[in-house]
Amino acid sequence: MAENEKRVDWRELREFTAAVFNRAGVPRDDADTEAEVLVWANLRGVDSHGVLRIPWYVENLDTGVMNPTPQIRVRKETPATVLIDADRALGPVVTVMAMRRVVEKARNVGVGWGLIRETTHQGAMAYYPLMAAEEGMAGIASVCSPPNMAPFGARAAGVHNSPIAIAAPGNDRNLVLDMATSVVAGGKLDLAIDKGQRIPLGWALDPEGNPTTEPRRPNILLPAGGPKGSGLALMFECLSSLMVGNPLLEPSLSGVKEMQRGIQNSFIAAVDVAAFTDADEYRRNVDRLIKAQKELPAAEGVDEVMVPGEPEDRTYGDRIENGIPLPQGTAANLRSIASRFDVPLPSGL
């Protein structure tokens, strides 16, 4: 742990986070869901999507980008599909609800596919497909927002760095991949700011389209894998925003409509393994696959081969036991939030 970081008990941090959102006008059950997803990200070492987001979320509640008491409605539904209008709900609130619904559909007809229209920032996307994996199903979740990433060959934002998360159930562990289509998630810039660090060249461009090491907003993110990352991002807009009749990229680029950072459309899915193969054998095959990967010879300078989700699982074990390290900048922001809402700080902050 860095010298300027504070270790905080995860239970205290979750209670603090829930209390803040409740004081900000979010019903207590929804505030608990928001706190669960944010602190879960911190526990897994995904600090870019954890409690450092609280000040931005509060700002979005203040300005009306996020709706603390949304009228979440099902607009269309079939046995296998559902379209949900989120009414700018806090992302975790509507996405947890939607994932439960598609899991139930998958249980009934083999697959569930959901689209969420006009939600807000959903946090670490792995949380949602892992909900399906815990039910013995494969899960998928992705999202699209207004442009913040340069398509391959461009020096201006034209796509969103849309993340995708995929989970598969095993016996010994669940496999989960959670990746942005950019070199790094945008929250890594916010984390660098809180840590007082520069970012490596190759992560982002400045607003004028020049390479930069300054982690400021609104820097333009760069795609992972060049045309592969930006190509995926473009197609995710087609599978989410265009599918719900709420385009986010083209209207922003053409100037037809000014888009607000934080507004999102999303698709989620659950697949019942038992609809296609023996579920117990599937989980055993996932275990065998993981074992085979980990038995490969490690490259020079690498201690061991790890599978998707394994580094986060190890961090989770450490932080559950020893607390969550918060950078000085994040701690200072949380102290300011605590003062505004008159909420007791976790011990050590």
N, C-alpha and C positions, 0 to 999 in steps of 0.2 A: 504494500500500500504506500502511495506517495505521502510525503511529509505533510502536505497541505490538505489531505483528505481526512474526513471524519467517518468512523464506523458507526452505523445506526442500526438498531434492532429492527428487523423487517416488520414485526407486528406493530411496533410503535409508529413506524413510518406509514404503514397501511392505514392505521387509525387516524393519524394526522391527515393523510391525503383525503380520506373519506369525509372527515370533519370539515376540511376546507371546501370541498365541493358542495357539501350540504349547506354550509354558511353562504355559499355563492348562489344558492337557490335551487340546487339539484335535489330531488327527493332522496331520502336516505338510502333506499334500496339501490337506486341508480348510482348514487355516490359510492356505495360499497363496491359495485361492479367496476366502476372507473378506477377505484383505488386498487382493486385486485389485479387488474390488467397492467396498470402502470408499475406497481411494485413487483409483480411477477417478472416483468422485463428487467428490472434492476437485479433481482435475484439470479437471473440467468446471465448477467453481465452485459445485457443489451441496454446500457445506460443512456444511449441516444434516444430511447423510447420510454424511459422511465420517468421519475419524478421531476427531472429537469424540465419536462413539458408543462408542469403545473402553471407557471406564470403565463405562458402562451395560451393555455386553455382558459385561464381566468380572463385574460384579455379578450378572447373570443366570446366568452359568456357576456362580458361587459358590452361588447360592440354588437351582439346579436348574431354573430356568425354561428355560434353554438346555441342551441335552444335547450334550456334546462328542463322544460316540461313539454316535450314534443307530443304531437298527435300522430303516433306511428300507425300507419294503416297498410293493410294488405290490399294492393290494387288489382292484382290478377293472381289466380292460383289454379293449378291442376294437381293431379295426384303426385307428379314428380317435380313440379316447379312452383316457384312463388316469387312475386315481385312485391317488394316492400318499399313504401315511401317513408323515409326516415324523418322528414320534417326537421332536418338539421339536428337530429339527436346526437348526443355524445356517442362517438363511434363504437366504443365497447358495449354500450347499453343495447343498441339495436343489433350489433353483429352477434353478440352472445344469443340474443333472442332468435335471430335468423338462423344461426347455426343449429340451435336445438330443433328448429322446425325442419330443416333439410335432413337432419339425422333421422327424425321421425319418418319423413317421407322415404328415405333410403331403407329404413326398417320395413316399411310397408310395400314398396314397389322396386327396391333394389338400388335406386339412385335418387338423390335429391339435389336440385340445382336452384340456387337462390340468387336474385339480383336485389341490390339495395340502392335506392335512388336518393341522392342528396343527403348523405350522412356527413359526418365530420371525422377528423383524424381518428383512426382506429387503433393506434398503438402498435405494438409488436404483433405482426400478422400470424406468427406461428401459434399464438394462443388458440385460434379458432379451428384450424385443422386438427390440432391436438385434441380438441373436444371430441372430434369424430374418432380419432385413434383410440381414445379411452373407451369408446363404445365398440371397439373391434372393427372400425371402418377406416377406409382411406379418406382423407380430407384435403380440400384445396381452398385457398382464399387469395384473392388478389384485389387490387384497388387502382383507380386512376383519379388524378386531380389535375388542376390547371398546369400549364407548362412550367417546368423548373429545370429541365435537362436539355442539353443540345443534342439533336439527332446527329448521327455520324456524318461528318463533313460540314456541319454548320457551326457557327460561333455565336448563336443566339438560342434561347430556350424555345423548343418546339414540341416537346413531349414531356410527360411526367415520368419521374424515375420509379414507375409503378412496381411495387414489390409483389412477389408471389411466394406463398408458403404452401408446402405439400407435406403431408404426414402419412405414414404407413404404420400399422400396428405390428408389434412383435411381442414375444413373451418376455425377453430379458430387458428390452428397451423399445421405445417407439422411435422410428426414424423420422426426423423432421428437417426439411430444408426451408430456410427463410432468407430470401435474398432480394435486395433491390436490383433494379435493372441499371442502376448507376454503379460506378466504381465503389462508392460508399454511400450509405443512406444519408439524406440531408441532415438528420439529427447528429451525425458525426461532426458536422461543422459547429453546431450548437455546443456539443460536448467539448470540442477544442476551445471554444470561447470561454466556457466555464473553467477549463483547466489552464487558460492563459497560454495556449500553445498555437503554433502555426500548423498548417496542413501541408502534406507533401504535394509537390507538383504532380499534376495528372488527376487530381481529384475534382477540380473545378476551374471555371473561368470567372473572371470578374465581370461586372455588369456590362463592360465594353467588349467583352469577348476575348480578353487576354488571359493567358495562364497566370495563376495566382497562388500564393501560399497563405493569403489572409482568409481566415474562416468567417467572413462576414456574410450577412444576408443583404441583398439578394444575389449571391453568387449563383452561377449557372453550373449545375452538376454535369459531369461527363459520363457517357454510357459505358457500362462494363462490356468488354468484348467488342467495342466499336459498333459495327452495324448490327451485331447480334442483340446487344442490350437495347439499342434504340428501336430495332425492329420489333422485339417483344413488347416494348412499351407502347408502340403504335397499335399493335394488335389487341393489347389489353383495353385500350380505349374503345375499340370496336366491340369487345365482348362485355363491356360494362356500360360506359356512358352512352354510346350510340344505341345499345340494346334497351336502355331505359328512356330513350328520347330526351336525354339531357347532355348534349355534347359539351365538353369542357376544353378541348384543345383548339379546334378550328375557330369557334367564336372569339376566343381570346386572341388568337393570332391575327384574325381579320379585323379585330376592333369592333365587332358587332356587340360584344358584351364584355364588360370588365369582370374578370373572375376573381374570387377571393381565395387566398391561400387557406387551405384547410377544408374546403368543400370537396367532397369525394363521391364517386359512385363505385360500387364494388360487386364482385361476384364471388359466391361461395358454393361449395359442393361437398357432398358426402356420398361415398360409394360403399354399399354393403358387400364386403368380400364374399360372404356366404351366398350371394346371388350368382356367383361365378365359379367358386371353388370351395373346397373344404376350408373353413375358417381356421381351424387348429393347424392344419398343414401349412396354410399361408403364413401364420405367425412363426412356425418353425422354420420356414424357408427364409423369412426375414432375418431370423437369428443366424441361420447358416450363412446368409449373404454378408451380414456384418462381420462374422468371424472370419470369413474368407478375405474380406477387405483388410482387416486388421492384421492378418498374417502375411500380407505382402511386405517385401523388403522396403524399409524406409529410405527415402532419398538422403543424400548427403546434407548434414545439418538439421535433419528432422529426427526427433526422438521416436515418434511413432505415427502410424497412419490412424487418423481419426475419421469417423463417419459423421454425416450431418447431424447436428444437435448434440454431439458428444461434448464439445468444449463448453457449451452452455449448461449441460447437465452437471459437469464437474464444478463449474462456478456456482451453480445453484446449491450444491452440497456444502461448499465452503461458506457461502453467504447466509444460508439458513443457520449455520452454526455460529459464525463469527460476526455477522452483521454486514450491512451494505456500505461500501465506501462511497462517500459523496465528495466530489471536488469542491474546492473553496468557493467557486462561483455559484455552484448549485446550492450549497449551504447558505450563502448570503441571500440568494433569491428566496429560499424557503423561509428564512427569518423575516424577510420583508412581507411575505404572504401571511405568515403567522401573525404578525403585528396588525396587518389590515383586518383580518377576520377574527382576531382575538382567539386564536386556537393555540393550545399548548404545543410547544415544539417537542419532538422526540429527544430523549436523553442524549447529550453529547453535542447537540446543535445550539 
